[in-house]
Amino acid sequence: MTIAGRDVRALSYNGGVPGPTLRVRAGDTLNVSLRNGLADPSNLHVHGLHVSPENNSDNMFVTVAAGASFDYQYELPANHPPGVYWYHPHHHGFVADQVFGGLYGAIIVEDPDPSRPAGNVSSSFPTSPLIPREQFQRPQRWRKCPDARETSSWSTVSSPPV
């Protein structure tokens, strides 16, 4: 995948980093089908939405095995505040690698006040598919950051074309 003009190795939802921006309004039901194209298990977690943490909603204990699918359903209350929220995987043991690898995206709860500019709003979508997968374009190598003060600070750089 190419980011900012450079070929990189990244994890992505639907081929992009960040993943798709999901737009909803208070009172909407957001349906998301997660089809796991990774080699590891994954799942989906939302930050800030006032939704249930159980069943097929914001349940961080759901495991979506490699190659499997899971259908999430988030029911926003009618009085949900507008704002920008975010989603990302939250399967314990894989969170950091998957989020830092590129699996995250925004959720915008539109403001119902018509006197405020709303921009380009899409308020109707039955299902938003998310397909996490690895994107390989060029091999990568790790290097120590020159200004790192801790031994855990690393960055990736693209190797020369193969």
TILORO-217110 format. One record per atom (N, C-alpha, C, O): x, y, z; residue in three letters; residue number from 0. Coordinates in nm, 3 decimals, padded with zeros to 5 digits. Layout:
# residues N
- X  Y  Z  code  pos
- X  Y  Z  ALA  NUM;
...
This chain:
# residues 162
- X  Y  Z  code  pos
- 00.085  -00.116  00.000  MET  0;
- 00.000  00.000  00.000  MET  0;
- 00.089  00.123  00.000  MET  0;
- 00.203  00.117  00.047  MET  0;
- 00.040  00.231  -00.052  THR  1;
- 00.116  00.355  -00.057  THR  1;
- 00.054  00.456  00.038  THR  1;
- -00.066  00.482  00.032  THR  1;
- 00.136  00.511  00.127  ILE  2;
- 00.093  00.616  00.219  ILE  2;
- 00.190  00.731  00.205  ILE  2;
- 00.312  00.714  00.217  ILE  2;
- 00.136  00.849  00.179  ALA  3;
- 00.218  00.971  00.164  ALA  3;
- 00.329  00.950  00.060  ALA  3;
- 00.441  00.997  00.078  ALA  3;
- 00.296  00.879  -00.049  GLY  4;
- 00.391  00.860  -00.157  GLY  4;
- 00.495  00.751  -00.134  GLY  4;
- 00.585  00.735  -00.216  GLY  4;
- 00.484  00.677  -00.026  ARG  5;
- 00.580  00.571  00.003  ARG  5;
- 00.509  00.437  00.011  ARG  5;
- 00.398  00.427  00.064  ARG  5;
- 00.575  00.334  -00.042  ASP  6;
- 00.523  00.199  -00.029  ASP  6;
- 00.552  00.150  00.112  ASP  6;
- 00.665  00.157  00.159  ASP  6;
- 00.448  00.100  00.178  VAL  7;
- 00.463  00.054  00.316  VAL  7;
- 00.394  -00.081  00.334  VAL  7;
- 00.310  -00.121  00.254  VAL  7;
- 00.432  -00.148  00.439  ARG  8;
- 00.363  -00.269  00.481  ARG  8;
- 00.273  -00.226  00.596  ARG  8;
- 00.322  -00.171  00.695  ARG  8;
- 00.146  -00.249  00.584  ALA  9;
- 00.052  -00.203  00.686  ALA  9;
- -00.066  -00.297  00.695  ALA  9;
- -00.092  -00.377  00.605  ALA  9;
- -00.137  -00.287  00.805  LEU  10;
- -00.267  -00.352  00.819  LEU  10;
- -00.370  -00.246  00.783  LEU  10;
- -00.351  -00.128  00.810  LEU  10;
- -00.480  -00.289  00.723  SER  11;
- -00.578  -00.189  00.682  SER  11;
- -00.718  -00.246  00.686  SER  11;
- -00.738  -00.367  00.675  SER  11;
- -00.815  -00.157  00.703  TYR  12;
- -00.955  -00.191  00.683  TYR  12;
- -00.992  -00.146  00.542  TYR  12;
- -00.976  -00.029  00.509  TYR  12;
- -01.038  -00.237  00.461  ASN  13;
- -01.085  -00.208  00.326  ASN  13;
- -00.977  -00.141  00.240  ASN  13;
- -01.009  -00.061  00.152  ASN  13;
- -00.851  -00.172  00.267  GLY  14;
- -00.742  -00.123  00.184  GLY  14;
- -00.693  00.017  00.215  GLY  14;
- -00.611  00.070  00.140  GLY  14;
- -00.739  00.080  00.324  GLY  15;
- -00.697  00.216  00.355  GLY  15;
- -00.657  00.234  00.500  GLY  15;
- -00.706  00.164  00.589  GLY  15;
- -00.569  00.330  00.523  VAL  16;
- -00.530  00.369  00.658  VAL  16;
- -00.548  00.519  00.666  VAL  16;
- -00.484  00.591  00.590  VAL  16;
- -00.632  00.569  00.754  PRO  17;
- -00.717  00.494  00.845  PRO  17;
- -00.828  00.422  00.770  PRO  17;
- -00.843  00.437  00.649  PRO  17;
- -00.906  00.343  00.845  GLY  18;
- -01.020  00.273  00.785  GLY  18;
- -01.131  00.371  00.749  GLY  18;
- -01.118  00.491  00.773  GLY  18;
- -01.239  00.319  00.692  PRO  19;
- -01.350  00.406  00.651  PRO  19;
- -01.407  00.487  00.767  PRO  19;
- -01.416  00.438  00.880  PRO  19;
- -01.444  00.611  00.739  THR  20;
- -01.514  00.692  00.837  THR  20;
- -01.661  00.653  00.834  THR  20;
- -01.725  00.657  00.729  THR  20;
- -01.715  00.616  00.950  LEU  21;
- -01.854  00.574  00.961  LEU  21;
- -01.935  00.691  01.017  LEU  21;
- -01.902  00.744  01.122  LEU  21;
- -02.042  00.730  00.945  ARG  22;
- -02.124  00.844  00.987  ARG  22;
- -02.262  00.794  01.028  ARG  22;
- -02.327  00.720  00.955  ARG  22;
- -02.305  00.837  01.147  VAL  23;
- -02.435  00.798  01.200  VAL  23;
- -02.499  00.918  01.268  VAL  23;
- -02.437  01.023  01.286  VAL  23;
- -02.624  00.900  01.306  ARG  24;
- -02.697  01.001  01.385  ARG  24;
- -02.749  00.934  01.511  ARG  24;
- -02.766  00.812  01.515  ARG  24;
- -02.775  01.012  01.611  ALA  25;
- -02.836  00.960  01.733  ALA  25;
- -02.962  00.883  01.696  ALA  25;
- -03.040  00.927  01.611  ALA  25;
- -02.981  00.767  01.758  GLY  26;
- -03.098  00.683  01.731  GLY  26;
- -03.076  00.582  01.620  GLY  26;
- -03.159  00.493  01.601  GLY  26;
- -02.965  00.594  01.545  ASP  27;
- -02.936  00.499  01.437  ASP  27;
- -02.888  00.365  01.493  ASP  27;
- -02.841  00.356  01.606  ASP  27;
- -02.902  00.263  01.410  THR  28;
- -02.840  00.134  01.435  THR  28;
- -02.731  00.117  01.331  THR  28;
- -02.757  00.123  01.211  THR  28;
- -02.609  00.097  01.377  LEU  29;
- -02.495  00.079  01.288  LEU  29;
- -02.462  -00.070  01.282  LEU  29;
- -02.431  -00.132  01.384  LEU  29;
- -02.470  -00.127  01.162  ASN  30;
- -02.435  -00.267  01.140  ASN  30;
- -02.301  -00.274  01.070  ASN  30;
- -02.281  -00.211  00.966  ASN  30;
- -02.208  -00.349  01.128  VAL  31;
- -02.074  -00.364  01.072  VAL  31;
- -02.042  -00.512  01.062  VAL  31;
- -02.051  -00.586  01.160  VAL  31;
- -02.006  -00.556  00.942  SER  32;
- -01.964  -00.694  00.920  SER  32;
- -01.812  -00.697  00.915  SER  32;
- -01.752  -00.642  00.823  SER  32;
- -01.750  -00.763  01.014  LEU  33;
- -01.605  -00.775  01.020  LEU  33;
- -01.565  -00.909  00.961  LEU  33;
- -01.596  -01.014  01.017  LEU  33;
- -01.496  -00.905  00.847  ARG  34;
- -01.444  -01.027  00.783  ARG  34;
- -01.293  -01.026  00.802  ARG  34;
- -01.223  -00.945  00.741  ARG  34;
- -01.243  -01.114  00.887  ASN  35;
- -01.103  -01.112  00.928  ASN  35;
- -01.014  -01.174  00.822  ASN  35;
- -01.014  -01.296  00.803  ASN  35;
- -00.938  -01.090  00.751  GLY  36;
- -00.843  -01.136  00.651  GLY  36;
- -00.701  -01.143  00.704  GLY  36;
- -00.606  -01.155  00.626  GLY  36;
- -00.685  -01.136  00.836  LEU  37;
- -00.553  -01.143  00.898  LEU  37;
- -00.517  -01.289  00.928  LEU  37;
- -00.602  -01.378  00.919  LEU  37;
- -00.391  -01.312  00.962  ALA  38;
- -00.346  -01.445  01.003  ALA  38;
- -00.373  -01.469  01.151  ALA  38;
- -00.362  -01.582  01.199  ALA  38;
- -00.410  -01.363  01.225  ASP  39;
- -00.435  -01.371  01.369  ASP  39;
- -00.580  -01.339  01.399  ASP  39;
- -00.650  -01.282  01.315  ASP  39;
- -00.627  -01.375  01.520  PRO  40;
- -00.764  -01.337  01.558  PRO  40;
- -00.773  -01.186  01.575  PRO  40;
- -00.673  -01.118  01.598  PRO  40;
- -00.893  -01.135  01.565  SER  41;
- -00.917  -00.992  01.581  SER  41;
- -01.059  -00.973  01.634  SER  41;
- -01.129  -01.071  01.660  SER  41;
- -01.099  -00.851  01.650  ASN  42;
- -01.237  -00.814  01.685  ASN  42;
- -01.249  -00.663  01.667  ASN  42;
- -01.161  -00.600  01.607  ASN  42;
- -01.357  -00.604  01.717  LEU  43;
- -01.379  -00.462  01.697  LEU  43;
- -01.428  -00.400  01.827  LEU  43;
- -01.512  -00.457  01.896  LEU  43;
- -01.374  -00.282  01.858  HIS  44;
- -01.412  -00.208  01.979  HIS  44;
- -01.434  -00.063  01.939  HIS  44;
- -01.361  -00.009  01.855  HIS  44;
- -01.534  00.001  01.999  VAL  45;
- -01.561  00.141  01.971  VAL  45;
- -01.537  00.223  02.097  VAL  45;
- -01.570  00.181  02.207  VAL  45;
- -01.478  00.341  02.079  HIS  46;
- -01.449  00.429  02.191  HIS  46;
- -01.548  00.543  02.197  HIS  46;
- -01.564  00.617  02.100  HIS  46;
- -01.615  00.557  02.311  GLY  47;
- -01.700  00.673  02.336  GLY  47;
- -01.846  00.655  02.301  GLY  47;
- -01.930  00.730  02.350  GLY  47;
- -01.879  00.558  02.215  LEU  48;
- -02.020  00.540  02.182  LEU  48;
- -02.096  00.485  02.302  LEU  48;
- -02.045  00.399  02.374  LEU  48;
- -02.215  00.535  02.323  HIS  49;
- -02.298  00.490  02.434  HIS  49;
- -02.379  00.369  02.388  HIS  49;
- -02.498  00.379  02.360  HIS  49;
- -02.312  00.255  02.380  VAL  50;
- -02.373  00.131  02.330  VAL  50;
- -02.345  00.018  02.428  VAL  50;
- -02.261  00.029  02.517  VAL  50;
- -02.418  -00.091  02.412  SER  51;
- -02.404  -00.206  02.500  SER  51;
- -02.267  -00.272  02.484  SER  51;
- -02.214  -00.279  02.373  SER  51;
- -02.208  -00.320  02.596  PRO  52;
- -02.083  -00.394  02.588  PRO  52;
- -02.105  -00.545  02.575  PRO  52;
- -02.012  -00.623  02.596  PRO  52;
- -02.225  -00.586  02.541  GLU  53;
- -02.258  -00.729  02.540  GLU  53;
- -02.295  -00.778  02.400  GLU  53;
- -02.314  -00.700  02.307  GLU  53;
- -02.305  -00.911  02.390  ASN  54;
- -02.350  -00.981  02.270  ASN  54;
- -02.273  -00.936  02.146  ASN  54;
- -02.150  -00.940  02.145  ASN  54;
- -02.344  -00.893  02.041  ASN  55;
- -02.276  -00.854  01.917  ASN  55;
- -02.262  -00.702  01.904  ASN  55;
- -02.253  -00.648  01.794  ASN  55;
- -02.259  -00.635  02.018  SER  56;
- -02.234  -00.491  02.017  SER  56;
- -02.087  -00.469  02.054  SER  56;
- -02.000  -00.536  01.998  SER  56;
- -02.057  -00.380  02.146  ASP  57;
- -01.917  -00.348  02.178  ASP  57;
- -01.859  -00.448  02.278  ASP  57;
- -01.816  -00.410  02.387  ASP  57;
- -01.857  -00.573  02.240  ASN  58;
- -01.812  -00.682  02.326  ASN  58;
- -01.666  -00.714  02.295  ASN  58;
- -01.636  -00.780  02.195  ASN  58;
- -01.575  -00.668  02.381  MET  59;
- -01.432  -00.687  02.356  MET  59;
- -01.388  -00.832  02.371  MET  59;
- -01.274  -00.867  02.338  MET  59;
- -01.476  -00.917  02.421  PHE  60;
- -01.439  -01.057  02.440  PHE  60;
- -01.475  -01.146  02.321  PHE  60;
- -01.449  -01.266  02.323  PHE  60;
- -01.535  -01.088  02.219  VAL  61;
- -01.562  -01.161  02.095  VAL  61;
- -01.430  -01.192  02.028  VAL  61;
- -01.341  -01.107  02.022  VAL  61;
- -01.416  -01.314  01.976  THR  62;
- -01.299  -01.351  01.898  THR  62;
- -01.344  -01.381  01.756  THR  62;
- -01.430  -01.465  01.733  THR  62;
- -01.284  -01.310  01.661  VAL  63;
- -01.309  -01.337  01.519  VAL  63;
- -01.182  -01.402  01.466  VAL  63;
- -01.082  -01.334  01.442  VAL  63;
- -01.187  -01.532  01.449  ALA  64;
- -01.069  -01.608  01.406  ALA  64;
- -01.026  -01.567  01.265  ALA  64;
- -01.105  -01.511  01.189  ALA  64;
- -00.901  -01.595  01.233  ALA  65;
- -00.849  -01.568  01.099  ALA  65;
- -00.940  -01.636  00.996  ALA  65;
- -00.969  -01.755  01.007  ALA  65;
- -00.985  -01.560  00.898  GLY  66;
- -01.072  -01.613  00.793  GLY  66;
- -01.219  -01.615  00.828  GLY  66;
- -01.302  -01.646  00.743  GLY  66;
- -01.254  -01.584  00.952  ALA  67;
- -01.394  -01.587  00.996  ALA  67;
- -01.457  -01.448  00.985  ALA  67;
- -01.389  -01.348  00.958  ALA  67;
- -01.588  -01.443  01.006  SER  68;
- -01.664  -01.318  01.002  SER  68;
- -01.748  -01.305  01.128  SER  68;
- -01.780  -01.404  01.193  SER  68;
- -01.783  -01.181  01.160  PHE  69;
- -01.873  -01.154  01.272  PHE  69;
- -01.951  -01.028  01.240  PHE  69;
- -01.895  -00.930  01.190  PHE  69;
- -02.080  -01.030  01.267  ASP  70;
- -02.166  -00.914  01.242  ASP  70;
- -02.193  -00.839  01.371  ASP  70;
- -02.252  -00.893  01.465  ASP  70;
- -02.148  -00.715  01.376  TYR  71;
- -02.170  -00.629  01.492  TYR  71;
- -02.294  -00.544  01.469  TYR  71;
- -02.328  -00.511  01.355  TYR  71;
- -02.361  -00.508  01.579  GLN  72;
- -02.476  -00.418  01.570  GLN  72;
- -02.469  -00.322  01.689  GLN  72;
- -02.477  -00.362  01.805  GLN  72;
- -02.455  -00.195  01.657  TYR  73;
- -02.445  -00.090  01.758  TYR  73;
- -02.572  -00.006  01.753  TYR  73;
- -02.600  00.056  01.650  TYR  73;
- -02.649  -00.005  01.861  GLU  74;
- -02.772  00.073  01.867  GLU  74;
- -02.746  00.199  01.948  GLU  74;
- -02.731  00.194  02.070  GLU  74;
- -02.740  00.312  01.877  LEU  75;
- -02.715  00.439  01.945  LEU  75;
- -02.845  00.492  02.005  LEU  75;
- -02.948  00.490  01.938  LEU  75;
- -02.842  00.539  02.129  PRO  76;
- -02.963  00.595  02.188  PRO  76;
- -03.004  00.725  02.118  PRO  76;
- -02.921  00.791  02.056  PRO  76;
- -03.130  00.759  02.129  ALA  77;
- -03.182  00.878  02.062  ALA  77;
- -03.117  01.006  02.114  ALA  77;
- -03.115  01.107  02.043  ALA  77;
- -03.065  01.004  02.235  ASN  78;
- -03.003  01.123  02.292  ASN  78;
- -02.849  01.117  02.287  ASN  78;
- -02.782  01.186  02.364  ASN  78;
- -02.794  01.034  02.199  HIS  79;
- -02.648  01.022  02.191  HIS  79;
- -02.587  01.155  02.150  HIS  79;
- -02.634  01.218  02.056  HIS  79;
- -02.482  01.201  02.220  PRO  80;
- -02.422  01.330  02.183  PRO  80;
- -02.345  01.322  02.052  PRO  80;
- -02.283  01.220  02.022  PRO  80;
- -02.350  01.429  01.974  PRO  81;
- -02.270  01.432  01.851  PRO  81;
- -02.122  01.438  01.886  PRO  81;
- -02.084  01.480  01.995  PRO  81;
- -02.039  01.396  01.792  GLY  82;
- -01.896  01.404  01.815  GLY  82;
- -01.819  01.308  01.727  GLY  82;
- -01.877  01.237  01.644  GLY  82;
- -01.687  01.307  01.747  VAL  83;
- -01.600  01.218  01.673  VAL  83;
- -01.552  01.110  01.770  VAL  83;
- -01.497  01.141  01.876  VAL  83;
- -01.573  00.986  01.732  TYR  84;
- -01.535  00.871  01.812  TYR  84;
- -01.445  00.784  01.725  TYR  84;
- -01.419  00.819  01.610  TYR  84;
- -01.399  00.671  01.777  TRP  85;
- -01.313  00.588  01.692  TRP  85;
- -01.333  00.441  01.721  TRP  85;
- -01.383  00.403  01.827  TRP  85;
- -01.291  00.359  01.624  TYR  86;
- -01.298  00.213  01.638  TYR  86;
- -01.161  00.154  01.609  TYR  86;
- -01.078  00.213  01.539  TYR  86;
- -01.139  00.035  01.666  HIS  87;
- -01.013  -00.038  01.645  HIS  87;
- -01.031  -00.180  01.699  HIS  87;
- -01.126  -00.206  01.771  HIS  87;
- -00.939  -00.272  01.664  PRO  88;
- -00.947  -00.406  01.719  PRO  88;
- -00.908  -00.405  01.866  PRO  88;
- -00.832  -00.319  01.910  PRO  88;
- -00.959  -00.503  01.942  HIS  89;
- -00.927  -00.508  02.084  HIS  89;
- -00.914  -00.652  02.132  HIS  89;
- -00.951  -00.683  02.246  HIS  89;
- -00.862  -00.740  02.049  HIS  90;
- -00.842  -00.879  02.091  HIS  90;
- -00.714  -00.884  02.173  HIS  90;
- -00.606  -00.853  02.122  HIS  90;
- -00.725  -00.924  02.299  HIS  91;
- -00.611  -00.923  02.391  HIS  91;
- -00.496  -01.007  02.336  HIS  91;
- -00.515  -01.119  02.288  HIS  91;
- -00.377  -00.950  02.344  GLY  92;
- -00.257  -01.013  02.291  GLY  92;
- -00.221  -00.966  02.152  GLY  92;
- -00.110  -00.990  02.105  GLY  92;
- -00.314  -00.897  02.084  PHE  93;
- -00.290  -00.851  01.947  PHE  93;
- -00.322  -00.703  01.928  PHE  93;
- -00.304  -00.649  01.819  PHE  93;
- -00.370  -00.637  02.033  VAL  94;
- -00.417  -00.499  02.021  VAL  94;
- -00.309  -00.406  01.964  VAL  94;
- -00.332  -00.339  01.864  VAL  94;
- -00.194  -00.402  02.028  ALA  95;
- -00.090  -00.306  01.988  ALA  95;
- -00.046  -00.329  01.844  ALA  95;
- -00.039  -00.234  01.766  ALA  95;
- -00.016  -00.453  01.808  ASP  96;
- 00.029  -00.481  01.671  ASP  96;
- -00.076  -00.442  01.568  ASP  96;
- -00.042  -00.389  01.463  ASP  96;
- -00.203  -00.469  01.597  GLN  97;
- -00.308  -00.441  01.500  GLN  97;
- -00.339  -00.291  01.491  GLN  97;
- -00.357  -00.239  01.381  GLN  97;
- -00.347  -00.222  01.604  VAL  98;
- -00.376  -00.079  01.601  VAL  98;
- -00.258  -00.001  01.542  VAL  98;
- -00.276  00.080  01.452  VAL  98;
- -00.136  -00.027  01.593  PHE  99;
- -00.020  00.044  01.541  PHE  99;
- 00.010  00.004  01.397  PHE  99;
- 00.077  00.077  01.324  PHE  99;
- -00.039  -00.113  01.356  GLY  100;
- -00.021  -00.157  01.219  GLY  100;
- -00.113  -00.086  01.121  GLY  100;
- -00.091  -00.093  01.000  GLY  100;
- -00.218  -00.017  01.171  GLY  101;
- -00.305  00.060  01.083  GLY  101;
- -00.454  00.034  01.096  GLY  101;
- -00.533  00.094  01.024  GLY  101;
- -00.495  -00.055  01.188  LEU  102;
- -00.637  -00.087  01.201  LEU  102;
- -00.706  00.007  01.300  LEU  102;
- -00.708  -00.018  01.420  LEU  102;
- -00.762  00.115  01.246  TYR  103;
- -00.839  00.211  01.325  TYR  103;
- -00.915  00.299  01.228  TYR  103;
- -00.880  00.309  01.110  TYR  103;
- -01.019  00.362  01.278  GLY  104;
- -01.096  00.454  01.195  GLY  104;
- -01.187  00.539  01.280  GLY  104;
- -01.202  00.516  01.400  GLY  104;
- -01.248  00.639  01.218  ALA  105;
- -01.334  00.735  01.288  ALA  105;
- -01.481  00.698  01.274  ALA  105;
- -01.525  00.641  01.174  ALA  105;
- -01.555  00.733  01.379  ILE  106;
- -01.702  00.726  01.377  ILE  106;
- -01.750  00.867  01.407  ILE  106;
- -01.714  00.924  01.510  ILE  106;
- -01.830  00.922  01.319  ILE  107;
- -01.883  01.056  01.341  ILE  107;
- -02.032  01.045  01.369  ILE  107;
- -02.108  00.995  01.287  ILE  107;
- -02.071  01.093  01.487  VAL  108;
- -02.213  01.104  01.520  VAL  108;
- -02.251  01.247  01.485  VAL  108;
- -02.207  01.342  01.550  VAL  108;
- -02.334  01.261  01.381  GLU  109;
- -02.370  01.392  01.329  GLU  109;
- -02.451  01.471  01.431  GLU  109;
- -02.524  01.415  01.513  GLU  109;
- -02.436  01.603  01.424  ASP  110;
- -02.511  01.693  01.510  ASP  110;
- -02.653  01.709  01.454  ASP  110;
- -02.668  01.742  01.336  ASP  110;
- -02.755  01.686  01.534  PRO  111;
- -02.892  01.698  01.481  PRO  111;
- -02.940  01.842  01.465  PRO  111;
- -03.044  01.865  01.405  PRO  111;
- -02.865  01.938  01.517  ASP  112;
- -02.905  02.078  01.508  ASP  112;
- -02.886  02.128  01.366  ASP  112;
- -02.772  02.142  01.321  ASP  112;
- -02.995  02.155  01.293  PRO  113;
- -02.983  02.196  01.152  PRO  113;
- -02.920  02.334  01.135  PRO  113;
- -02.881  02.368  01.023  PRO  113;
- -02.908  02.413  01.242  SER  114;
- -02.848  02.546  01.228  SER  114;
- -02.696  02.538  01.219  SER  114;
- -02.631  02.636  01.181  SER  114;
- -02.638  02.422  01.253  ARG  115;
- -02.494  02.403  01.241  ARG  115;
- -02.464  02.337  01.108  ARG  115;
- -02.538  02.249  01.065  ARG  115;
- -02.355  02.379  01.041  PRO  116;
- -02.321  02.315  00.913  PRO  116;
- -02.287  02.168  00.934  PRO  116;
- -02.203  02.134  01.018  PRO  116;
- -02.353  02.080  00.858  ALA  117;
- -02.334  01.936  00.876  ALA  117;
- -02.235  01.877  00.777  ALA  117;
- -02.184  01.767  00.800  ALA  117;
- -02.207  01.946  00.670  GLY  118;
- -02.116  01.889  00.571  GLY  118;
- -02.184  01.782  00.488  GLY  118;
- -02.306  01.784  00.472  GLY  118;
- -02.106  01.691  00.438  ASN  119;
- -02.157  01.584  00.353  ASN  119;
- -02.201  01.468  00.441  ASN  119;
- -02.117  01.399  00.498  ASN  119;
- -02.332  01.446  00.453  VAL  120;
- -02.384  01.347  00.547  VAL  120;
- -02.442  01.228  00.473  VAL  120;
- -02.521  01.244  00.379  VAL  120;
- -02.404  01.112  00.514  SER  121;
- -02.465  00.989  00.466  SER  121;
- -02.529  00.921  00.586  SER  121;
- -02.459  00.860  00.667  SER  121;
- -02.660  00.932  00.599  SER  122;
- -02.725  00.882  00.721  SER  122;
- -02.788  00.746  00.702  SER  122;
- -02.847  00.692  00.796  SER  122;
- -02.778  00.689  00.584  SER  123;
- -02.844  00.561  00.563  SER  123;
- -02.749  00.462  00.498  SER  123;
- -02.711  00.477  00.382  SER  123;
- -02.710  00.360  00.575  PHE  124;
- -02.633  00.250  00.519  PHE  124;
- -02.665  00.127  00.601  PHE  124;
- -02.649  00.128  00.723  PHE  124;
- -02.710  00.019  00.534  PRO  125;
- -02.753  -00.099  00.609  PRO  125;
- -02.638  -00.172  00.676  PRO  125;
- -02.651  -00.213  00.792  PRO  125;
- -02.527  -00.190  00.608  THR  126;
- -02.413  -00.261  00.665  THR  126;
- -02.286  -00.199  00.614  THR  126;
- -02.272  -00.171  00.495  THR  126;
- -02.191  -00.177  00.705  SER  127;
- -02.060  -00.126  00.667  SER  127;
- -01.961  -00.239  00.682  SER  127;
- -01.929  -00.278  00.795  SER  127;
- -01.909  -00.294  00.571  PRO  128;
- -01.812  -00.404  00.585  PRO  128;
- -01.675  -00.351  00.622  PRO  128;
- -01.631  -00.249  00.569  PRO  128;
- -01.607  -00.421  00.711  LEU  129;
- -01.469  -00.392  00.744  LEU  129;
- -01.391  -00.519  00.717  LEU  129;
- -01.425  -00.626  00.767  LEU  129;
- -01.286  -00.506  00.639  ILE  130;
- -01.207  -00.623  00.601  ILE  130;
- -01.061  -00.597  00.636  ILE  130;
- -00.988  -00.539  00.555  ILE  130;
- -01.017  -00.639  00.757  PRO  131;
- -00.877  -00.618  00.790  PRO  131;
- -00.788  -00.716  00.716  PRO  131;
- -00.822  -00.834  00.703  PRO  131;
- -00.673  -00.669  00.669  ARG  132;
- -00.578  -00.757  00.601  ARG  132;
- -00.442  -00.691  00.598  ARG  132;
- -00.429  -00.570  00.617  ARG  132;
- -00.340  -00.773  00.574  GLU  133;
- -00.205  -00.719  00.560  GLU  133;
- -00.185  -00.678  00.416  GLU  133;
- -00.234  -00.744  00.324  GLU  133;
- -00.113  -00.570  00.396  GLN  134;
- -00.081  -00.519  00.264  GLN  134;
- 00.069  -00.530  00.244  GLN  134;
- 00.145  -00.465  00.316  GLN  134;
- 00.113  -00.611  00.151  PHE  135;
- 00.256  -00.626  00.126  PHE  135;
- 00.292  -00.563  -00.007  PHE  135;
- 00.240  -00.603  -00.111  PHE  135;
- 00.379  -00.465  -00.005  GLN  136;
- 00.428  -00.405  -00.128  GLN  136;
- 00.579  -00.422  -00.139  GLN  136;
- 00.630  -00.461  -00.244  GLN  136;
- 00.648  -00.393  -00.033  ARG  137;
- 00.793  -00.405  -00.029  ARG  137;
- 00.831  -00.465  00.106  ARG  137;
- 00.760  -00.446  00.204  ARG  137;
- 00.942  -00.537  00.111  PRO  138;
- 00.986  -00.585  00.241  PRO  138;
- 01.024  -00.468  00.332  PRO  138;
- 01.057  -00.360  00.285  PRO  138;
- 01.019  -00.492  00.460  GLN  139;
- 01.053  -00.388  00.555  GLN  139;
- 01.170  -00.434  00.641  GLN  139;
- 01.196  -00.554  00.653  GLN  139;
- 01.236  -00.341  00.698  ARG  140;
- 01.338  -00.372  00.797  ARG  140;
- 01.317  -00.276  00.913  ARG  140;
- 01.262  -00.167  00.896  ARG  140;
- 01.360  -00.318  01.029  TRP  141;
- 01.346  -00.235  01.148  TRP  141;
- 01.476  -00.162  01.173  TRP  141;
- 01.583  -00.216  01.146  TRP  141;
- 01.468  -00.042  01.224  ARG  142;
- 01.588  00.030  01.263  ARG  142;
- 01.561  00.103  01.393  ARG  142;
- 01.447  00.139  01.424  ARG  142;
- 01.665  00.124  01.467  LYS  143;
- 01.656  00.198  01.591  LYS  143;
- 01.640  00.345  01.559  LYS  143;
- 01.713  00.399  01.477  LYS  143;
- 01.545  00.412  01.624  CYS  144;
- 01.528  00.556  01.604  CYS  144;
- 01.651  00.627  01.660  CYS  144;
- 01.690  00.599  01.773  CYS  144;
- 01.712  00.718  01.583  PRO  145;
- 01.834  00.783  01.630  PRO  145;
- 01.815  00.866  01.755  PRO  145;
- 01.908  00.883  01.834  PRO  145;
- 01.694  00.918  01.775  ASP  146;
- 01.671  01.003  01.892  ASP  146;
- 01.600  00.927  02.004  ASP  146;
- 01.549  00.989  02.098  ASP  146;
- 01.595  00.796  01.996  ALA  147;
- 01.523  00.717  02.096  ALA  147;
- 01.593  00.721  02.231  ALA  147;
- 01.715  00.709  02.240  ALA  147;
- 01.516  00.739  02.333  ARG  148;
- 01.571  00.740  02.468  ARG  148;
- 01.545  00.610  02.539  ARG  148;
- 01.602  00.585  02.646  ARG  148;
- 01.458  00.526  02.482  GLU  149;
- 01.428  00.397  02.542  GLU  149;
- 01.462  00.288  02.441  GLU  149;
- 01.461  00.312  02.320  GLU  149;
- 01.493  00.171  02.490  THR  150;
- 01.530  00.062  02.401  THR  150;
- 01.410  00.010  02.323  THR  150;
- 01.427  -00.066  02.228  THR  150;
- 01.288  00.050  02.361  SER  151;
- 01.170  00.001  02.291  SER  151;
- 01.126  00.092  02.177  SER  151;
- 01.022  00.065  02.116  SER  151;
- 01.198  00.196  02.147  SER  152;
- 01.159  00.288  02.040  SER  152;
- 01.219  00.243  01.908  SER  152;
- 01.341  00.246  01.890  SER  152;
- 01.133  00.203  01.816  TRP  153;
- 01.175  00.153  01.685  TRP  153;
- 01.088  00.216  01.578  TRP  153;
- 00.977  00.261  01.607  TRP  153;
- 01.136  00.218  01.459  SER  154;
- 01.055  00.263  01.347  SER  154;
- 01.078  00.167  01.231  SER  154;
- 01.173  00.090  01.231  SER  154;
- 00.989  00.174  01.132  THR  155;
- 01.008  00.092  01.013  THR  155;
- 01.047  00.182  00.897  THR  155;
- 01.005  00.297  00.889  THR  155;
- 01.126  00.127  00.810  VAL  156;
- 01.163  00.198  00.687  VAL  156;
- 01.146  00.101  00.572  VAL  156;
- 01.167  -00.019  00.587  VAL  156;
- 01.110  00.153  00.458  SER  157;
- 01.095  00.066  00.341  SER  157;
- 01.231  00.028  00.288  SER  157;
- 01.322  00.111  00.279  SER  157;
- 01.245  -00.097  00.254  SER  158;
- 01.368  -00.145  00.192  SER  158;
- 01.369  -00.105  00.046  SER  158;
- 01.265  -00.069  -00.009  SER  158;
- 01.484  -00.111  -00.018  PRO  159;
- 01.488  -00.081  -00.161  PRO  159;
- 01.398  -00.178  -00.237  PRO  159;
- 01.374  -00.289  -00.189  PRO  159;
- 01.346  -00.140  -00.353  PRO  160;
- 01.258  -00.228  -00.430  PRO  160;
- 01.328  -00.362  -00.458  PRO  160;
- 01.448  -00.368  -00.481  PRO  160;
- 01.247  -00.468  -00.454  VAL  161;
- 01.301  -00.601  -00.482  VAL  161;
- 01.275  -00.641  -00.625  VAL  161;
- 01.314  -00.750  -00.667  VAL  161;
